[in-house]
């Protein structure tokens, strides 16, 4: 009887140790092939970044993500097949560098949004416009100083 208790207690302790080690082992990352975003990015964070790309560039997911080989109706989010995905990564790094160097930006509770982002240049287009807006979209220049109305002077008394 005493021997059975020892074996049972020892077996239970071994099982608990094994389960504890298995439970504390680092989990596999949720997403594969993250190269610019942190490896521990949550689903909500990644979704937020992807929706920002959608609105800032006026594109859908397939603009950067290639179709799956076995099911072309679905996207292979880990694939680097499309060059646009690599360009997006480089642009992300570029905006981080610009925000740090010129705006001394560091994300915190007071400043959650960086001063420069995708929309700053893209304005809802997949590729930034290489030229300034057309003449008709600009404000008219101010009139010359001689033509500006002069303030009325009060009558002399």
Number of C-alpha atoms within 10 A of each C-alpha: 5 7 8 9 10 11 11 12 12 12 12 12 12 12 12 12 12 11 11 11 11 11 10 8 8 8 8 9 12 11 14 11 12 14 9 11 14 9 14 12 14 13 10 9 12 14 12 12 11 14 16 15 21 17 16 19 20 17 15 13 13 14 15 21 20 21 17 14 10 7 9 10 9 13 16 16 18 13 15 14 14 14 12 16 17 14 12 15 14 13 14 15 13 13 16 16 14 15 16 15 10 10 12 12 18 14 11 9 7 7 10 10 12 16 15 15 19 19 16 11 15 16 15 17 16 15 11 14 11 7 6 8 9 7 8 7 8 9 7 8 6 8 9 7 8 7 8 9 8 8 6 6 6 6 5 4 3
